[in-house]
Amino acid sequence: MSVRLDAISRRNAAGGLILDDVSLEIETGEFVALVGPSGAGKTSLLRVIAGLDAQSGGTVEIDGRDMSALPARARGLGFVFQNYALFGHLSVAANIAFGLRVLPRSLRPSRSEIASRVDELLDLMQLPGRGRDFPAQLSGGQRQRVALARALATRPPVLLLDEPFGALDPMVRKSIRTWLRDLHDKLGLTTILVTHDQQEALEIADRLAVMADGQLVQAGAPDLLEARPATSFVMDFLGDTVRIEGAVRGGVFEPEPAFALPVAVNVSDGPATLMIRPHDIDLVTGPAVLTPLATHGGFARYRVGDAVTVHVPVHVADRVPVTGAALDLGRGHLFRSGKSINTI
């Protein structure tokens, strides 16, 4: 099912804006990640979609139906919390079956149907034979799978995930997010994931919705956001960047560091900031002191001058003398007042 958010706003008890005029459309079967720093409004937006929190303005539509006035239990969505929220006194099977057993009598499956559904989900979650165990007997990754199984038990068309991997160690986290993407594709779900980990979002989501200060800054496929970030915030959030201040004069960006080479651009004159990925900067012979910092995975990290750090292939660094270097600026983005004005 599709999800459409139109001008969603939400205020806290003091009247301050938590969400500010957020509009977003999510297509049926799409995997969208809500990303941004802590306090950006990601979880608040997810809870509004779920019906756990009420919006102050705007509408939530699911499959074209306005759900804004409906409580969470009437929306039929699956929700997985960051802390799993499993019932410690119930077995794994009872946890998974919980959502089915509390359905109204007219909608509740028979006991045999519930047992069959639980077994089906245990197999799907790669936990066969663990139904009699209790959550405390499982690893973190296994508990996360039980939480997902419980959310999927009622066959929801939309799955909402709030930082579901936050409590997992890095190795398990990487494994389970790949598994989750495969599960999403297999079941044909519409999935909305909240995460502050941009690398995680880049790896598994079809689209990213970047949020800051309760607003949606930019939404798009990962390669689109990387190629054309709308703001310096989006550029910064999606990975390591080098900022080089300067000015455009006569169609040429003239960087302030004397060891950075000018670049031809097609924008009006005025101050501008070039933001560029460290690995998109090349080194050539020039006046700046080159200080080696570290080498890893075939890349060398250097400080050029006083503050600019670059990542270059070792074979590139080897041809530049340590006593003198300059920055040859490759693929970057020019910003003015934080907004994109040109892509180099």
C-alpha positions in Angstrom: 0.0 0.0 0.0 1.1 3.6 -0.6 1.6 6.2 2.1 1.0 9.9 1.5 1.8 12.6 4.0 0.4 16.0 3.3 1.7 19.0 5.3 2.1 17.1 8.5 2.8 19.3 11.6 3.1 18.3 15.3 3.6 20.5 18.3 4.8 19.6 21.8 3.0 20.5 25.0 4.7 23.9 25.1 3.6 24.7 21.5 7.0 24.2 19.9 7.1 22.6 16.4 8.3 19.0 16.4 7.2 18.5 12.7 6.9 21.4 10.4 4.9 21.0 7.2 6.2 17.6 6.1 4.9 16.2 2.8 6.1 12.9 1.4 4.7 10.2 -0.9 5.8 6.5 -0.6 4.8 4.1 -3.3 3.5 0.6 -2.8 6.4 -1.8 -2.3 9.0 1.0 -1.7 11.6 0.9 1.0 12.1 4.4 2.3 14.6 5.4 5.0 13.9 8.5 7.2 17.4 9.8 8.0 18.8 12.8 9.9 20.5 13.7 13.2 19.0 13.2 16.6 16.0 15.5 17.1 15.3 15.8 13.4 11.7 14.5 13.8 12.2 11.1 12.3 10.6 9.0 15.0 7.9 11.6 15.6 6.9 11.3 11.9 6.9 7.5 12.1 4.7 7.6 15.2 2.3 9.9 13.4 2.1 7.5 10.5 1.4 4.7 12.9 -1.3 6.6 14.7 0.6 6.4 18.0 0.9 10.2 18.1 -1.6 12.7 16.7 -0.5 15.4 14.2 -1.4 19.0 14.8 -2.1 19.6 11.1 -2.1 17.8 7.8 -3.3 14.4 6.7 -2.0 10.8 6.6 -3.3 8.7 3.7 -2.7 5.0 3.3 -3.7 3.5 0.0 -5.7 6.7 -0.7 -7.7 6.5 2.5 -7.4 9.3 5.1 -6.3 7.7 8.3 -5.7 10.9 10.3 -8.5 10.3 12.7 -8.1 6.6 13.2 -6.3 5.1 16.2 -3.2 2.9 15.7 -5.1 -0.4 16.1 -7.5 0.5 13.3 -4.7 1.3 10.8 -3.4 -2.2 10.5 0.3 -1.3 10.3 3.3 -3.3 11.6 5.5 -1.4 14.0 8.9 -2.5 15.4 10.4 -0.5 18.2 14.1 0.1 18.8 14.0 -1.9 22.1 12.0 -4.8 20.6 9.3 -4.4 23.3 9.0 -8.2 23.6 7.0 -9.7 26.5 9.7 -11.4 28.7 7.2 -13.6 30.4 5.8 -15.0 27.2 7.4 -17.6 24.9 8.7 -16.7 21.5 5.6 -18.3 19.9 3.2 -16.4 22.3 5.0 -13.1 21.5 4.6 -13.6 17.7 0.9 -14.7 18.2 0.0 -11.8 20.4 -1.3 -9.5 17.7 -3.5 -12.2 16.3 -4.9 -13.2 19.7 -6.0 -9.7 20.5 -7.9 -9.2 17.3 -11.7 -8.8 17.6 -13.4 -12.1 17.7 -14.9 -11.7 14.2 -11.4 -11.2 12.7 -9.4 -13.6 15.0 -8.1 -16.7 13.3 -8.6 -20.1 15.0 -6.0 -21.6 17.3 -4.8 -23.9 14.7 -4.5 -21.1 12.1 -2.6 -19.0 14.6 -0.2 -21.9 15.4 0.3 -22.4 11.7 1.1 -18.7 11.1 3.6 -18.7 14.0 5.4 -21.7 12.6 5.4 -20.1 9.2 7.0 -16.9 10.6 9.6 -18.8 12.7 10.7 -20.5 9.4 10.7 -17.1 7.6 12.8 -15.5 10.4 15.2 -18.5 10.4 14.2 -19.5 13.9 12.6 -22.9 13.4 12.0 -24.8 16.6 12.6 -21.7 18.9 8.9 -21.1 19.6 9.1 -22.5 23.2 12.1 -20.4 24.1 11.8 -17.1 26.0 13.3 -13.8 24.8 16.0 -13.9 27.4 17.3 -17.1 25.8 17.9 -15.5 22.5 20.7 -13.3 21.1 20.0 -9.7 20.2 19.7 -10.5 16.5 17.3 -13.3 17.2 15.1 -11.1 19.5 15.0 -8.5 16.7 13.7 -11.2 14.3 11.0 -12.2 16.8 9.9 -8.5 17.0 9.7 -8.4 13.2 7.7 -11.7 13.2 5.3 -10.2 15.7 4.8 -7.1 13.6 4.3 -9.3 10.5 1.9 -11.8 12.1 -1.3 -9.9 11.0 0.0 -9.5 7.5 0.3 -5.7 7.5 0.7 -3.9 4.2 3.1 -1.4 5.7 6.0 -2.1 8.0 7.3 0.8 10.2 10.8 0.3 11.8 12.2 2.7 14.5 16.0 2.3 14.7 15.5 -1.5 14.7 19.3 -2.3 14.7 20.4 0.2 17.3 21.1 -2.3 20.0 23.0 -4.8 17.8 26.7 -5.1 17.5 28.2 -4.0 14.1 28.6 -7.5 12.6 25.1 -8.6 13.5 23.7 -5.3 12.4 25.2 -5.6 8.9 23.9 -9.2 8.6 20.4 -8.5 9.7 19.8 -5.4 7.6 20.8 -7.3 4.5 18.3 -10.0 5.5 15.6 -7.4 6.2 16.0 -6.0 2.7 15.6 -9.5 1.2 12.5 -10.0 3.4 11.0 -6.8 2.2 11.5 -7.8 -1.4 10.1 -11.3 -0.8 7.0 -10.2 1.0 6.3 -7.1 -1.3 6.0 -4.8 1.8 6.0 -1.1 1.9 8.7 -0.4 4.5 9.6 2.9 6.3 12.8 2.8 8.3 14.0 5.4 10.8 17.8 5.4 11.2 20.5 8.0 12.0 23.1 5.7 10.2 23.4 7.1 6.7 25.5 4.2 5.5 22.8 1.8 6.6 20.2 3.8 4.7 22.3 4.0 1.6 22.8 0.3 1.5 19.2 -1.0 1.9 16.7 1.8 1.0 15.2 2.7 -2.4 14.9 6.3 -1.3 16.1 8.5 1.5 14.1 11.2 3.1 16.6 13.5 4.8 15.2 15.4 7.8 16.5 18.3 10.0 14.7 20.4 12.6 11.4 18.8 12.0 11.4 19.5 8.2 11.9 17.3 5.2 15.1 18.7 3.5 15.3 16.5 0.5 14.0 13.1 -0.7 15.3 10.9 -3.4 17.3 7.8 -4.5 20.7 7.6 -2.8 22.6 8.2 -6.1 20.4 11.3 -6.8 21.1 12.8 -3.4 24.8 12.1 -3.8 24.9 13.6 -7.3 22.7 16.6 -6.6 22.4 17.5 -2.9 19.9 20.3 -2.5 21.7 21.8 0.6 25.0 21.7 2.3 23.4 19.8 5.1 22.4 16.9 2.8 25.9 16.8 1.4 27.5 16.8 4.9 25.1 14.2 6.3 25.7 11.7 3.5 29.4 11.3 4.1 32.8 12.9 4.7 33.2 16.2 3.1 35.9 18.9 2.7 34.7 22.5 2.8 36.6 25.1 0.9 35.5 28.7 1.2 36.1 31.1 -1.7 34.4 33.3 -4.2 33.2 33.2 -7.8 34.7 35.8 -10.0 34.0 36.0 -13.8 32.9 32.4 -13.9 35.8 31.0 -11.9 35.6 29.7 -8.4 38.7 31.0 -6.6 39.3 29.1 -3.4 40.7 30.9 -0.4 43.6 28.4 0.3 46.4 29.4 -2.1 47.2 25.7 -2.7 43.7 24.9 -4.1 43.4 25.3 -7.8 40.7 27.5 -9.3 37.7 25.8 -11.0 35.6 27.1 -13.9 31.9 27.3 -13.0 28.7 28.7 -14.5 27.2 30.7 -11.7 27.0 34.4 -10.8 29.8 36.2 -8.9 29.8 36.1 -5.1 31.0 34.2 -2.1 30.6 30.5 -2.3 31.5 27.3 -0.5 32.8 24.3 -2.4 32.0 20.9 -0.7 33.8 17.9 -2.0 34.4 14.3 -0.9 37.9 13.7 0.3 38.4 10.9 -2.3 37.4 13.3 -5.1 40.3 15.6 -4.6 43.5 14.9 -6.5 47.0 16.0 -5.4 49.5 17.7 -7.6 52.8 19.4 -7.0 52.3 22.8 -5.2 53.2 25.0 -2.3 51.5 23.3 0.6 53.1 21.0 3.2 51.7 17.4 2.9 51.5 15.6 6.2 50.8 11.8 6.1 48.2 10.7 8.6 47.3 7.1 7.9 47.1 4.4 5.2 44.2 1.9 5.0 42.8 -0.3 2.2 44.9 1.2 -0.5 44.1 4.8 0.4 46.4 7.2 2.1 45.0 10.0 4.3 46.9 13.3 4.3 46.5 16.8 5.8 47.3 19.4 3.2 48.3 22.7 4.7 46.8 23.4 8.1 43.3 22.0 7.8 42.3 20.2 4.6 42.3 16.4 4.8 42.2 14.3 1.7 41.9 10.6 0.9 43.9 9.5 -2.1 45.0 6.2 -3.6 48.5 5.3 -2.4 49.8 5.3 -6.0 48.6 8.9 -6.4 50.1 10.1 -3.1 53.5 8.4 -4.0 54.0 10.7 -7.0 53.5 14.0 -5.0 56.5 15.2 -2.9 55.8 15.5 0.8 57.4 18.9 0.8 54.9 20.5 -1.6 51.4 19.8 -2.8 48.3 21.5 -4.1 44.6 20.5 -4.4 43.2 19.7 -7.8 39.5 19.9 -7.1 37.4 17.1 -8.8 33.7 16.4 -8.4 32.2 18.8 -5.9 29.2 21.0 -5.3 29.1 24.8 -4.8 26.8 26.2 -2.2 25.7 29.7 -1.3 23.8 30.4 1.9 23.7 26.6 2.4 21.8 26.0 -0.9 23.2 24.3 -4.0 24.1 26.6 -6.9 26.2 24.3 -9.1 27.7 20.9 -9.5 31.3 20.6 -10.7 
